[in-house]
Amino acid sequence: MDDSEANTFRILLATDLHLGYGLNNSIRENDTFRTFEEILQIANKEKVDFILLGGDLFHEARPTPHCIKKTIELIRKYCFGDKPVEIEFFSDPSLHFPGNASVNYEDPNINVSIPIFSIHGNHDDPTGKNHVSALDLFSSMGLVNYFGRWDDVTKVEINPILLKKGDSKLALYGLSHIRDERLARLFLDKKVVTKTPEDLNDWFNVFILHQNRANRGAKNFIADSFIPEFIDLVMWGHEHDCRIEPSASAGGNCYITQPGSSVATSLAEGEALTKKIGLLRVCGKNFNLHPIELQTVRPFIFSCLSIEPPENFAGKIAHSERTKILVREKIESMIEEANNLNRDNMLPLIRLIIKYEDERQVFNPIRFGQEFINKVANPEDIVKFATHYKQARRTNNVHVNFIDPNDEHVTSVIDLISKYFEGDNHLSALSVTGLNEAVNKFLESNDNDAPQVLLNEQEEYLMKKLMELKPEEAEIEDCLKQISESRSVEEFRDVLRDPNRRQNLNSVTVDDQITIDDSDDENNVSVSSRPAKGPGSRGGRGSRGGRGRGRGRAK
């Protein structure tokens, strides 16, 4: 690009920071904040015009006070100051920032030096009776420009944020997270409308979204074909594997960049890819994206090991002991590989998938992991066993079929549940739709109460209906099935949206709370103690109109 820096937008791209992840883990509690600080330091070093985030700034919809405090401190430290903001805002603030009279750097009461623009993801989406998210709070405080939110479930209308720097014009089309099935259906029904400026061809158009990109089942992802044809670049959030180098869309009409997460929230293979953010430069209709490798990310090494069948070995050593010898040797080499990255002596994350064919080769992975305490950050789940084949057996004359999660027809947990309860395994009273909705809420929003809430609600609903209908004893089973099948997914979603639903939980004693991360297809589990619960127990000055005088070329 031959134009001067005065006409070139400099934008830092990052997504899925998951601030607050691992706060209950003494080893990893500061990982997300350390890397967020590095990102903000890079933004200052590169003198960017603004930071663009693709969702999941926070790991939980209700961040802890500690998480909120740390985030506020970092943003105020690195994004406030006297440096003029050299971009002009040409949109109606009321369309993008409800409750705020202006974009934050034009607010005379605060002095913003590096604006942050962010959509929300599936982790930090609005919640509660008034549908308020953590980003709403940060927007109200002038710390973040939160945009792209849409609450109408029948249609979507995307209004772009229009920015100018010198002669260059930039349009940001933000779409915060919407359930993939719903959004895909709206796209198919032509109910997603994107508003455009009159001189569309003069603008560089960027689409920011936070959805499934990988095919995870029919209508459970957003296909490239849904992207409006006039879009020049798509910034894709939600997918954690880093594919930040721009690639052409399936239709070839635009480029897609997928920055990936800045921290590993699971032990999946995609999380082991090098974590990067991007420096995007836009001048006129031309752009350049420079990947920047993050240096503060905890090392993560992922590998697989196939164990030969027992009959291929001779000797008196037990099969499980022979497996341990091979696994121990492999893990030591993985630790050495991680240590060679020179990441300030941080204990690495290690995940080894062991593929075996005989149960005699299996050993207790938790007990085995204790050998690596003070050598790795996750001794409790270094190893995971995976069979080469589907298993089927009979138990008490009942045929049990274990579905292989790697089956090409199983592309999500919801598919797995639906497939399991087909045919002979059907539920006679509870609704598979309700079960899917509970699991989905648990995975997408870390809502630990969702399964129990919907289980209790279905039980009460069924009892109420049976009392009303009063079927004969021989008709009870058919009646239960009809009641179950008559319920819609929206009924279950309304139950989960109820801000008072926690009060409906039965009194339970909880000795240990087990949490499973939503993106962890490798079953990453952490355990934390919790006491038992009873009833009721989830711009500024000089910033406007500024112009830079330095000249340079974007390459």
C-alpha positions as CSV (number, residue, x, y, z in Angstrom):
1,M,0.0,0.0,0.0
2,D,1.5,3.3,-1.1
3,D,-0.6,5.8,0.8
4,S,0.6,7.5,3.9
5,E,0.1,6.4,7.4
6,A,-2.3,9.3,7.8
7,N,-4.7,7.3,5.6
8,T,-4.0,3.9,7.1
9,F,-6.0,2.3,9.9
10,R,-3.9,0.3,12.3
11,I,-6.1,-2.2,14.1
12,L,-5.1,-4.9,16.6
13,L,-7.3,-8.1,16.2
14,A,-7.8,-10.5,19.1
15,T,-10.6,-12.8,20.2
16,D,-11.6,-15.3,22.9
17,L,-9.4,-14.0,25.7
18,H,-11.6,-15.8,28.3
19,L,-10.5,-13.5,31.1
20,G,-11.0,-15.3,34.4
21,Y,-10.5,-18.8,33.1
22,G,-8.7,-21.0,35.7
23,L,-9.1,-18.6,38.6
24,N,-9.6,-21.6,40.9
25,N,-6.4,-23.2,39.8
26,S,-3.4,-22.0,41.7
27,I,-1.0,-22.7,38.8
28,R,-3.1,-21.1,36.0
29,E,-5.1,-18.4,37.8
30,N,-3.1,-15.5,36.2
31,D,-2.7,-16.9,32.7
32,T,-5.5,-15.0,31.0
33,F,-4.6,-11.7,32.6
34,R,-0.9,-12.0,31.8
35,T,-1.6,-12.6,28.1
36,F,-4.3,-9.8,28.1
37,E,-1.6,-7.4,29.4
38,E,0.8,-8.5,26.7
39,I,-1.9,-7.8,24.1
40,L,-2.5,-4.3,25.4
41,Q,1.3,-3.7,25.6
42,I,1.6,-4.7,21.9
43,A,-1.3,-2.3,21.1
44,N,0.7,0.5,22.6
45,K,4.0,-0.5,21.0
46,E,2.4,-0.7,17.5
47,K,0.5,2.6,18.1
48,V,-2.8,1.1,16.9
49,D,-5.9,3.2,16.3
50,F,-8.1,0.7,18.1
51,I,-8.4,-2.9,19.3
52,L,-11.1,-5.1,17.8
53,L,-12.2,-8.1,19.9
54,G,-14.3,-11.0,18.5
55,G,-16.2,-12.1,21.6
56,D,-15.6,-14.1,24.8
57,L,-13.6,-11.3,26.5
58,F,-14.7,-13.0,29.7
59,H,-14.9,-16.8,30.4
60,E,-18.1,-16.5,32.4
61,A,-21.3,-14.5,31.9
62,R,-21.0,-13.4,35.5
63,P,-17.3,-12.7,36.1
64,T,-16.0,-12.6,39.6
65,P,-15.3,-9.3,41.3
66,H,-11.6,-10.1,41.2
67,C,-11.8,-10.7,37.4
68,I,-13.7,-7.5,36.9
69,K,-11.2,-5.5,39.0
70,K,-8.1,-6.9,37.2
71,T,-9.7,-6.2,33.8
72,I,-10.6,-2.6,34.7
73,E,-7.1,-2.0,36.0
74,L,-5.4,-3.3,32.8
75,I,-7.7,-1.3,30.5
76,R,-7.2,1.9,32.4
77,K,-3.4,1.4,32.5
78,Y,-2.9,0.8,28.8
79,C,-5.9,2.3,27.0
80,F,-6.3,5.6,28.8
81,G,-4.0,8.6,28.3
82,D,-3.3,11.7,26.3
83,K,-2.5,10.1,22.9
84,P,-5.0,11.6,20.4
85,V,-7.4,9.1,18.7
86,E,-7.0,9.7,15.0
87,I,-10.2,8.1,13.7
88,E,-13.5,9.8,13.2
89,F,-16.8,8.2,14.1
90,F,-19.6,8.7,11.5
91,S,-22.4,6.5,12.9
92,D,-25.4,7.1,15.1
93,P,-24.2,6.0,18.6
94,S,-27.7,5.1,19.7
95,L,-27.8,2.3,17.1
96,H,-24.7,0.7,18.5
97,F,-24.2,1.8,22.2
98,P,-27.6,1.9,23.9
99,G,-27.4,4.1,27.0
100,N,-24.2,5.9,25.8
101,A,-24.4,9.3,24.1
102,S,-21.2,8.7,22.1
103,V,-18.3,6.3,21.3
104,N,-16.1,6.3,24.3
105,Y,-13.1,8.3,22.9
106,E,-15.5,11.2,22.2
107,D,-16.7,11.3,25.8
108,P,-15.4,14.5,27.3
109,N,-15.4,13.0,30.8
110,I,-12.8,10.3,30.1
111,N,-9.5,10.3,28.2
112,V,-9.2,7.3,26.0
113,S,-6.0,6.7,24.0
114,I,-6.8,3.3,22.5
115,P,-10.5,2.5,22.0
116,I,-11.6,-1.1,22.3
117,F,-14.5,-2.3,20.2
118,S,-16.0,-5.7,21.1
119,I,-18.9,-8.0,20.3
120,H,-20.0,-10.6,22.9
121,G,-19.5,-14.3,22.6
122,N,-21.3,-17.4,23.9
123,H,-19.5,-17.1,27.3
124,D,-20.1,-13.5,28.1
125,D,-23.6,-13.1,26.6
126,P,-26.4,-11.1,28.3
127,T,-28.0,-13.0,31.2
128,G,-30.6,-12.6,33.9
129,K,-34.0,-10.9,34.0
130,N,-32.8,-7.7,32.4
131,H,-30.4,-9.5,30.0
132,V,-27.3,-7.6,31.1
133,S,-23.8,-8.8,30.3
134,A,-20.4,-7.9,31.7
135,L,-19.7,-6.0,28.5
136,D,-22.8,-3.8,29.3
137,L,-21.1,-2.8,32.5
138,F,-17.8,-2.0,30.8
139,S,-19.6,-0.1,28.1
140,S,-21.4,2.0,30.7
141,M,-18.1,2.8,32.4
142,G,-16.6,3.9,29.1
143,L,-14.0,1.2,29.0
144,V,-15.3,-0.8,26.0
145,N,-17.4,0.1,22.9
146,Y,-19.8,-2.9,23.0
147,F,-21.6,-3.4,19.7
148,G,-23.3,-6.0,17.6
149,R,-25.9,-7.1,20.1
150,W,-29.2,-8.3,18.8
151,D,-32.1,-9.6,20.9
152,D,-34.9,-10.2,18.3
153,V,-35.2,-13.9,17.6
154,T,-37.3,-13.5,14.5
155,K,-34.9,-11.4,12.4
156,V,-31.4,-9.8,12.5
157,E,-30.5,-6.3,11.3
158,I,-26.8,-5.4,11.2
159,N,-25.9,-1.7,11.2
160,P,-22.3,-0.9,10.5
161,I,-20.0,1.3,12.6
162,L,-18.6,3.8,10.1
163,L,-15.1,5.1,10.8
164,K,-12.8,7.3,8.8
165,K,-9.0,8.0,8.9
166,G,-7.8,10.5,6.4
167,D,-9.1,9.3,3.0
168,S,-9.8,5.7,4.2
169,K,-13.3,4.6,5.2
170,L,-13.9,1.5,7.4
171,A,-17.3,-0.2,8.1
172,L,-17.5,-2.7,11.0
173,Y,-20.4,-5.1,10.8
174,G,-20.6,-6.7,14.2
175,L,-22.8,-9.6,15.1
176,S,-22.6,-10.9,18.6
177,H,-23.2,-14.5,19.3
178,I,-26.6,-16.0,18.5
179,R,-27.3,-19.7,18.8
180,D,-25.9,-21.3,15.6
181,E,-29.1,-23.2,14.8
182,R,-31.2,-20.1,15.1
183,L,-28.8,-17.9,13.1
184,A,-28.4,-20.5,10.3
185,R,-32.2,-20.7,10.0
186,L,-32.5,-16.9,9.8
187,F,-29.8,-16.8,7.1
188,L,-31.6,-19.5,5.2
189,D,-35.0,-17.7,5.6
190,K,-33.4,-14.4,4.3
191,K,-34.1,-12.7,7.6
192,V,-30.6,-11.4,8.2
193,V,-30.3,-7.9,6.8
194,T,-27.1,-5.8,6.6
195,K,-27.5,-2.1,6.2
196,T,-24.8,-0.4,4.1
197,P,-23.6,3.2,3.5
198,E,-24.7,4.8,0.2
199,D,-21.2,4.8,-1.3
200,L,-20.6,1.2,-0.4
201,N,-17.7,0.6,-2.8
202,D,-15.7,3.4,-1.1
203,W,-15.7,1.5,2.2
204,F,-13.6,-1.4,3.4
205,N,-16.1,-3.7,5.0
206,V,-15.2,-6.0,7.9
207,F,-17.7,-8.5,9.3
208,I,-17.1,-9.6,12.9
209,L,-18.9,-12.7,14.3
210,H,-18.7,-15.3,17.0
211,Q,-20.1,-18.6,15.7
212,N,-19.2,-22.2,14.8
213,R,-17.2,-22.2,11.7
214,A,-16.4,-25.9,11.6
215,N,-19.3,-28.2,10.5
216,R,-20.8,-29.5,13.7
217,G,-24.0,-30.8,12.4
218,A,-26.8,-29.7,10.2
219,K,-27.6,-26.0,10.7
220,N,-25.2,-26.0,13.7
221,F,-22.5,-23.8,12.0
222,I,-22.4,-20.7,9.8
223,A,-21.3,-21.5,6.2
224,D,-19.2,-19.1,4.2
225,S,-22.0,-18.8,1.7
226,F,-24.0,-16.8,4.3
227,I,-21.4,-14.0,4.3
228,P,-22.7,-10.9,2.4
229,E,-21.0,-10.6,-1.0
230,F,-19.8,-7.0,-0.4
231,I,-17.7,-8.0,2.7
232,D,-14.0,-7.6,2.2
233,L,-12.7,-9.3,5.4
234,V,-14.3,-11.6,8.0
235,M,-12.9,-11.7,11.6
236,W,-14.1,-15.1,12.9
237,G,-14.3,-15.6,16.7
238,H,-15.3,-18.6,18.8
239,E,-13.0,-21.1,17.1
240,H,-10.0,-21.5,19.3
241,D,-7.4,-22.9,16.8
242,C,-5.3,-20.1,15.3
243,R,-5.8,-19.7,11.5
244,I,-5.0,-16.0,11.5
245,E,-3.4,-15.8,8.0
246,P,-6.3,-14.6,5.7
247,S,-7.7,-17.2,3.4
248,A,-10.3,-16.9,0.7
249,S,-13.8,-17.9,1.5
250,A,-15.4,-20.9,-0.2
251,G,-17.1,-18.5,-2.7
252,G,-13.9,-16.5,-3.1
253,N,-15.7,-13.1,-2.6
254,C,-13.8,-12.2,0.6
255,Y,-11.0,-13.2,3.0
256,I,-11.4,-14.8,6.4
257,T,-9.1,-14.5,9.4
258,Q,-9.5,-16.7,12.5
259,P,-7.2,-15.4,15.2
260,G,-8.1,-18.2,17.7
261,S,-8.1,-17.9,21.4
262,S,-5.3,-16.2,23.4
263,V,-5.3,-18.9,26.1
264,A,-6.0,-22.6,26.1
265,T,-9.3,-23.4,27.8
266,S,-9.2,-27.0,26.9
267,L,-6.7,-29.8,26.1
268,A,-7.9,-30.1,22.5
269,E,-5.4,-30.5,19.7
270,G,-6.4,-27.1,18.1
271,E,-5.5,-25.3,21.3
272,A,-1.8,-26.5,21.0
273,L,-1.3,-24.4,17.9
274,T,0.8,-21.3,18.4
275,K,-1.3,-18.4,19.8
276,K,-1.2,-15.2,17.8
277,I,-3.0,-11.9,17.4
278,G,-3.0,-9.8,14.3
279,L,-2.0,-6.2,13.3
280,L,-4.4,-5.3,10.5
281,R,-3.6,-2.3,8.3
282,V,-6.3,-0.9,6.0
283,C,-5.7,1.8,3.4
284,G,-8.6,2.4,1.0
285,K,-9.7,-1.0,-0.3
286,N,-6.4,-2.6,0.4
287,F,-5.3,-4.4,3.6
288,N,-2.4,-6.3,5.1
289,L,-2.6,-8.6,8.2
290,H,0.6,-9.2,10.1
291,P,0.4,-12.1,12.7
292,I,2.1,-11.5,16.0
293,E,3.1,-14.5,18.2
294,L,2.2,-14.2,21.8
295,Q,5.1,-14.8,24.2
296,T,3.3,-15.1,27.5
297,V,1.0,-18.1,26.7
298,R,1.6,-21.2,28.8
299,P,3.2,-23.9,26.6
300,F,0.9,-26.7,25.5
301,I,2.1,-29.8,23.8
302,F,-0.4,-32.3,22.3
303,S,0.5,-35.7,20.9
304,C,-0.9,-39.2,20.2
305,L,0.6,-42.6,21.0
306,S,-0.6,-45.8,19.5
307,I,0.1,-48.9,21.7
308,E,0.7,-52.2,19.9
309,P,-1.6,-55.1,20.8
310,P,-0.4,-57.3,23.7
311,E,0.1,-60.3,21.5
312,N,2.9,-58.4,19.8
313,F,5.0,-58.5,23.0
314,A,6.6,-61.2,25.0
315,G,7.8,-61.3,28.6
316,K,6.4,-61.3,32.1
317,I,5.7,-57.5,32.5
318,A,2.0,-56.7,32.9
319,H,0.5,-55.1,29.9
320,S,-0.4,-52.0,31.8
321,E,3.1,-51.7,33.1
322,R,4.5,-52.0,29.6
323,T,2.2,-49.2,28.5
324,K,3.3,-47.0,31.4
325,I,7.0,-47.4,30.3
326,L,6.2,-46.2,26.8
327,V,3.9,-43.4,28.0
328,R,6.3,-42.1,30.6
329,E,9.1,-41.9,28.0
330,K,6.8,-40.0,25.6
331,I,5.6,-37.5,28.2
332,E,9.2,-36.8,29.3
333,S,10.1,-35.9,25.7
334,M,7.0,-33.7,25.4
335,I,8.0,-31.8,28.6
336,E,11.4,-31.3,27.2
337,E,9.9,-29.9,24.0
338,A,7.8,-27.5,26.0
339,N,10.7,-26.3,28.1
340,N,12.7,-25.5,25.0
341,L,10.2,-22.8,24.2
342,N,11.7,-20.7,27.0
343,R,8.4,-19.3,28.4
344,D,9.7,-18.0,31.7
345,N,9.9,-21.4,33.3
346,M,6.1,-21.8,33.2
347,L,4.9,-25.4,33.8
348,P,3.6,-26.7,30.5
349,L,0.2,-28.2,29.7
350,I,0.6,-31.7,28.4
351,R,-2.0,-33.9,26.7
352,L,-1.2,-37.4,25.4
353,I,-3.9,-39.4,23.7
354,I,-3.2,-43.1,24.0
355,K,-4.8,-45.3,21.4
356,Y,-5.2,-48.9,22.5
357,E,-6.9,-52.1,21.5
358,D,-7.0,-54.2,24.7
359,E,-8.4,-53.2,28.1
360,R,-5.3,-54.9,29.8
361,Q,-3.2,-52.0,28.4
362,V,-5.1,-49.4,30.4
363,F,-4.0,-48.0,33.7
364,N,-5.2,-45.3,36.2
365,P,-4.3,-42.0,34.5
366,I,-4.9,-39.8,37.6
367,R,-2.6,-41.9,39.8
368,F,-0.1,-42.0,36.9
369,G,-0.2,-38.2,36.6
370,Q,1.0,-37.7,40.2
371,E,4.5,-38.6,38.9
372,F,4.5,-35.3,37.1
373,I,3.5,-32.9,39.9
374,N,5.8,-29.8,39.7
375,K,6.7,-30.8,36.2
376,V,3.5,-30.0,34.4
377,A,0.5,-27.7,35.0
378,N,-2.1,-30.4,34.6
379,P,-0.9,-33.6,36.3
380,E,-4.5,-34.8,36.8
381,D,-5.3,-35.2,33.1
382,I,-2.1,-35.6,31.2
383,V,-3.3,-38.9,29.7
384,K,-6.5,-39.8,27.9
385,F,-7.2,-43.3,26.6
386,A,-9.0,-43.8,23.3
387,T,-10.0,-47.0,21.6
388,H,-9.5,-47.8,18.0
389,Y,-13.0,-49.1,17.6
390,K,-16.6,-49.0,18.8
391,Q,-17.5,-51.2,21.7
392,A,-20.6,-53.2,22.1
393,R,-21.5,-55.6,24.9
394,R,-24.4,-57.1,26.8
395,T,-25.0,-56.3,30.4
396,N,-27.6,-58.3,32.3
397,N,-29.1,-59.4,28.9
398,V,-29.4,-55.7,27.8
399,H,-27.4,-54.8,24.7
400,V,-25.4,-51.6,25.3
401,N,-23.9,-49.7,22.3
402,F,-21.2,-47.2,23.0
403,I,-21.2,-44.5,20.3
404,D,-17.8,-43.5,19.1
405,P,-17.4,-39.7,19.4
406,N,-15.1,-39.9,16.3
407,D,-17.9,-41.3,14.2
408,E,-18.2,-39.1,11.0
409,H,-22.0,-38.7,11.7
410,V,-21.4,-37.4,15.2
411,T,-20.3,-33.8,15.0
412,S,-21.3,-32.4,18.4
413,V,-22.4,-33.4,21.9
414,I,-26.0,-32.7,20.9
415,D,-25.7,-35.0,17.9
416,L,-24.2,-37.6,20.3
417,I,-27.2,-37.4,22.7
418,S,-29.8,-37.4,19.9
419,K,-28.2,-40.4,18.2
420,Y,-27.9,-42.3,21.5
421,F,-31.6,-41.9,22.4
422,E,-32.8,-43.1,18.9
423,G,-34.5,-46.5,18.6
424,D,-34.4,-48.8,21.5
425,N,-32.7,-46.3,23.8
426,H,-35.5,-43.8,23.7
427,L,-36.6,-41.9,26.8
428,S,-40.1,-42.7,28.0
429,A,-40.9,-39.6,30.0
430,L,-38.1,-37.0,29.8
431,S,-37.7,-34.9,26.7
432,V,-34.6,-35.3,24.6
433,T,-35.1,-31.8,23.4
434,G,-35.0,-30.6,27.0
435,L,-31.9,-32.7,27.7
436,N,-30.1,-31.3,24.7
437,E,-31.0,-27.8,25.8
438,A,-29.7,-28.3,29.3
439,V,-26.4,-29.8,28.0
440,N,-26.0,-27.0,25.5
441,K,-26.5,-24.3,28.1
442,F,-24.1,-26.1,30.4
443,L,-21.4,-26.3,27.7
444,E,-21.9,-22.9,26.1
445,S,-22.3,-20.8,29.2
446,N,-20.8,-22.9,32.0
447,D,-24.3,-22.9,33.5
448,N,-23.8,-25.8,36.0
449,D,-27.4,-25.6,37.2
450,A,-29.0,-26.0,33.9
451,P,-29.3,-29.9,33.8
452,Q,-30.7,-30.0,37.3
453,V,-33.1,-27.1,36.7
454,L,-34.6,-28.7,33.6
455,L,-34.8,-32.2,35.2
456,N,-36.7,-30.7,38.1
457,E,-39.0,-28.7,35.8
458,Q,-39.8,-31.7,33.6
459,E,-40.6,-33.8,36.6
460,E,-43.0,-31.1,38.0
461,Y,-44.6,-30.5,34.6
462,L,-45.2,-34.2,34.0
463,M,-46.8,-34.7,37.4
464,K,-49.0,-31.7,36.8
465,K,-50.1,-32.9,33.4
466,L,-50.8,-36.4,34.7
467,M,-53.0,-35.0,37.5
468,E,-54.9,-33.0,34.9
469,L,-55.3,-35.8,32.3
470,K,-55.8,-38.7,34.8
471,P,-55.0,-41.5,32.3
472,E,-55.7,-45.1,33.1
473,E,-52.8,-47.2,34.4
474,A,-52.3,-48.9,31.0
475,E,-52.2,-45.5,29.3
476,I,-49.7,-43.8,31.5
477,E,-46.6,-44.7,29.4
478,D,-48.2,-43.4,26.2
479,C,-49.5,-40.3,27.9
480,L,-46.0,-39.5,29.3
481,K,-44.6,-39.9,25.8
482,Q,-47.2,-37.6,24.3
483,I,-46.6,-34.9,26.9
484,S,-42.9,-35.1,26.4
485,E,-43.0,-34.9,22.6
486,S,-45.5,-31.9,22.7
487,R,-43.0,-29.6,24.4
488,S,-41.0,-27.1,22.3
489,V,-37.5,-26.0,22.7
490,E,-38.6,-22.4,23.5
491,E,-40.4,-23.7,26.6
492,F,-37.1,-25.1,27.9
493,R,-35.2,-21.9,27.0
494,D,-37.8,-19.8,28.9
495,V,-37.2,-21.9,32.0
496,L,-33.4,-21.4,31.7
497,R,-33.8,-17.7,31.2
498,D,-35.8,-17.3,34.4
499,P,-33.5,-15.2,36.7
500,N,-35.2,-16.8,39.8
501,R,-34.8,-20.4,38.6
502,R,-32.0,-21.2,41.1
503,Q,-34.6,-20.9,43.9
504,N,-36.4,-23.9,42.3
505,L,-33.5,-26.3,42.8
506,N,-34.0,-29.0,45.3
507,S,-31.9,-28.9,48.4
508,V,-28.7,-30.8,47.6
509,T,-25.4,-31.5,49.3
510,V,-22.4,-30.8,47.1
511,D,-19.0,-31.9,48.3
512,D,-17.2,-31.3,45.0
513,Q,-18.1,-29.2,42.1
514,I,-16.9,-30.5,38.7
515,T,-16.7,-28.1,35.8
516,I,-16.2,-29.1,32.2
517,D,-15.1,-26.5,29.7
518,D,-17.5,-26.0,26.8
519,S,-14.8,-26.2,24.1
520,D,-12.9,-29.1,25.7
521,D,-13.6,-32.0,23.4
522,E,-10.9,-33.8,25.3
523,N,-12.9,-33.9,28.6
524,N,-10.8,-31.5,30.6
525,V,-12.1,-31.6,34.2
526,S,-11.2,-29.5,37.1
527,V,-12.4,-30.2,40.7
528,S,-12.9,-27.6,43.4
529,S,-14.3,-28.0,46.9
530,R,-17.4,-26.2,47.8
531,P,-19.5,-26.4,51.0
532,A,-22.9,-27.9,51.0
533,K,-25.8,-25.7,50.1
534,G,-29.3,-25.6,51.3
535,P,-32.5,-24.6,49.6
536,G,-32.3,-21.8,47.1
537,S,-28.8,-22.8,46.4
538,R,-25.8,-19.3,39.0
539,G,-11.5,10.4,23.3
540,G,-11.4,12.5,25.7
541,R,-9.5,15.7,25.4
542,G,-7.6,16.2,22.2
543,S,-9.0,13.0,20.7
544,R,-11.5,14.2,18.2
545,G,-10.5,15.2,14.7
546,G,-6.8,14.5,15.3
547,R,-4.5,13.6,12.4
548,G,-1.2,11.9,12.3
549,R,1.6,13.5,10.3
550,G,4.0,10.6,10.1
551,R,4.4,9.1,6.7
552,G,5.0,5.4,5.8
553,R,3.9,2.5,3.7
554,A,1.8,-0.4,4.7
555,K,3.2,-3.6,3.4
